[in-house]
Amino acid sequence: MCKASSPPDPLRRGVLTDRGFALVLVLFMVGLITLLVLRFVSQSREVLREAEIFRNQTQAYYLARAAIEAGKVILVSSTLESQQSGQNYTALTQPWATPIINYPVGHHGFLSGRIVDESSKLDINLLGQNQFGGTSQTQLQFERLFSLVGVNPSIIPAIIQWVTPLPSGSAGGGPYQSMIPPYRPRGGPIGALSELHQVAGMTEAEYQALEPYITVASGGQVNVNTASAIVLESLDPGISPAIANQIIRGRPYTTLSALSSILGPAVFANIESLVTVQSSVFSLQAVGTVGNTRQAIRAILSINGIQTQVLTYRMGGTRLLGQIETLLKEESSPDNSITPVSSGAPP
């Protein structure tokens, strides 16, 4: 006869149940720890990425600052070299006018910079200096400039109102009082060209068309050695495109008297007090690049011998960065007559 099977041992069954529960608990804990580790690794990567971005931004910023400081040295040395050689003029043939494009610094950094003579442009603040009423010679020059670049000169009265000093206690009136919300014009010289965006009627397209040819810090006179053909044509109706190009071909000029034979006595007499062959105010535009990060700085400097004075200093946002990079690309194009000092492959 078969031996009857014994009933299962309750104690043994309890042990097996406890082992199964322990196994499930261990697997759960392993899974939880794995999730925590993965989350920690993910967060660590995010922190490291943020730290890398911050590091790149900081390094790019200091590269841009270094470019500004290098620009100061170049301007001072170029000025002193010209004076020592008896060439008391400022021209695009001098070292300061050569841009630096993607100059490698360290293992991952690139530095780019460009110096622009602010006296190569018309100073918009001069529109606020007409003390006698009527249409001034300066206003006529700006009307010609606006027409040449495709901007309607009808906006000039609004600019005049913006940069003309207001009487004490005056609210300014004009179109600005009808704005929502209403605001008053500057009522004096502007310190940053971008402020023209606040002038009634000024559009972004018009601002972009004007920006290469106007300034807020030239001191008044236009340097014929650095001015563009459009600026030269704006000076007097007697300066045609052909004459403007003739002036450019004859540069550099050491004195203004050489222009008389090109312009003729009448036109030369009209503009003689408005032009110069020397400059003392320059804008420095710089971009520091580290990895995929870029930082831009623009500064306007006044140069007097070995002394430099910073008139404005502005870190760039997206707009300034785009403007500077566009200028640098134009300078580094094969068709440009200015050859970069150095170039390197972009990061």
Residue pairs with C-beta under 8 A, 6 or more apart in sequence:
52 291
53 293
55 290
56 290
56 291
56 292
56 293
57 290
57 293
57 295
59 109
59 288
59 290
60 109
60 288
60 289
60 290
60 293
60 294
60 295
61 288
61 295
61 297
61 315
62 288
63 105
63 109
63 110
63 111
63 288
63 289
63 290
63 295
64 111
64 286
64 287
64 288
64 295
64 296
64 297
65 286
65 288
65 297
66 105
66 111
66 288
67 100
67 111
67 112
67 113
67 284
67 286
67 287
67 288
67 297
68 113
68 284
68 286
68 297
68 299
70 100
70 113
71 96
71 113
71 115
71 282
71 284
71 286
71 299
71 301
72 284
72 301
72 308
74 95
74 96
74 115
75 96
75 115
75 282
75 301
75 303
75 308
76 303
76 305
76 306
76 308
77 95
78 94
78 95
78 96
79 90
79 303
79 305
80 305
80 306
81 94
81 95
82 88
82 89
82 90
82 94
87 254
88 254
88 277
88 278
89 225
89 252
89 253
89 254
89 277
89 278
90 117
90 119
90 223
90 225
90 226
90 277
90 278
90 279
91 97
91 225
91 226
91 251
91 252
91 277
92 225
92 226
92 251
92 252
92 338
93 251
93 252
96 115
96 282
97 115
97 117
97 226
97 338
98 338
98 339
98 340
98 341
99 112
99 113
99 114
99 115
99 328
99 331
99 332
99 338
99 340
99 341
100 111
100 112
100 113
100 114
100 340
100 341
100 342
101 112
101 328
101 331
101 332
101 340
101 341
101 342
101 343
102 110
102 111
102 112
102 289
102 342
102 343
102 344
102 345
102 346
103 110
103 111
103 112
103 341
103 342
103 343
103 344
104 110
104 111
104 342
104 344
105 111
108 290
108 291
108 347
109 288
109 289
109 290
110 288
110 289
110 290
110 344
110 346
110 347
111 286
111 287
111 288
111 289
112 286
112 287
112 288
112 289
112 324
112 328
113 284
113 285
113 286
113 287
114 284
114 285
114 286
114 324
114 327
114 328
114 331
115 282
115 283
115 284
115 285
116 282
116 283
116 285
117 223
117 226
117 279
117 281
117 282
118 215
118 217
118 218
118 279
118 281
118 282
118 283
118 300
119 218
119 219
119 221
119 222
119 223
119 226
119 227
119 276
119 279
119 280
119 281
120 222
120 223
120 226
120 227
120 228
120 231
120 279
121 212
121 213
121 214
121 215
121 218
121 222
121 227
121 231
122 141
122 142
122 145
122 213
122 214
122 215
122 218
122 222
122 231
122 234
123 214
123 215
123 216
123 217
123 218
123 219
123 220
124 142
124 159
124 163
124 190
124 193
124 196
124 214
124 215
124 216
125 163
125 189
125 190
125 216
126 138
126 220
127 138
127 139
127 142
127 156
127 159
127 160
127 163
127 164
128 160
128 163
128 164
128 165
128 188
128 189
129 138
130 136
130 138
130 139
130 160
130 164
137 270
137 274
139 156
139 160
141 234
141 235
141 236
142 153
142 156
142 159
142 234
143 153
143 156
144 233
144 234
144 237
145 210
145 213
145 214
145 230
145 231
145 234
146 152
146 153
146 155
146 156
146 210
147 153
148 230
148 233
148 234
149 209
149 210
149 213
149 230
150 209
151 206
151 209
151 210
152 206
154 201
155 199
155 201
155 202
155 206
158 174
158 175
158 199
158 200
158 201
158 202
159 196
159 199
159 202
161 172
161 174
161 185
162 185
162 186
162 187
162 190
162 196
162 198
162 199
163 186
163 188
163 189
163 190
164 187
164 188
165 187
165 188
166 172
166 184
166 185
166 187
166 188
170 187
171 177
171 184
172 184
172 185
172 187
174 185
174 200
175 200
175 201
176 182
176 183
176 184
176 185
176 200
177 184
179 200
183 198
185 199
186 195
186 198
189 216
190 196
190 216
191 216
191 312
192 216
192 312
192 314
193 211
193 214
193 215
193 216
196 202
196 207
196 210
197 204
197 207
211 323
212 228
213 228
213 230
213 231
213 234
215 283
217 281
217 283
217 300
217 311
217 312
218 281
219 280
219 281
220 274
221 273
221 274
221 275
221 276
222 231
222 232
222 235
222 274
222 275
222 276
223 275
223 276
223 277
223 278
223 279
224 232
224 247
224 251
224 253
224 256
224 259
224 275
224 276
224 277
225 251
225 252
225 253
225 277
226 279
229 241
229 244
229 245
229 248
230 244
232 239
232 243
232 244
232 247
232 248
233 239
233 240
233 241
233 244
235 271
235 274
235 275
236 263
236 267
236 270
236 271
238 263
238 264
238 266
238 267
238 270
239 247
239 263
239 267
239 271
243 262
243 263
246 262
247 259
247 262
247 263
250 258
250 262
252 277
253 259
253 277
254 277
255 277
256 272
256 275
256 276
256 277
259 268
259 275
260 268
263 271
280 302
280 303
280 304
281 300
281 301
281 302
281 303
281 311
282 300
282 301
282 303
283 298
283 299
283 300
283 301
284 297
284 298
284 299
284 300
284 301
285 296
285 297
285 298
285 323
285 324
285 327
285 328
286 296
286 297
286 298
286 324
287 294
287 295
287 296
287 321
287 324
287 325
287 328
288 294
288 295
289 346
289 347
290 347
291 347
292 347
294 321
294 325
295 315
295 316
295 321
296 315
296 316
296 320
296 321
296 324
296 325
297 313
297 314
297 315
297 316
298 312
298 313
298 314
298 316
298 320
298 324
299 310
299 312
299 313
299 314
300 310
300 311
300 312
301 308
301 309
301 310
301 311
302 308
302 309
302 311
314 320
316 323
316 324
330 336
331 338
331 340
332 340
332 343
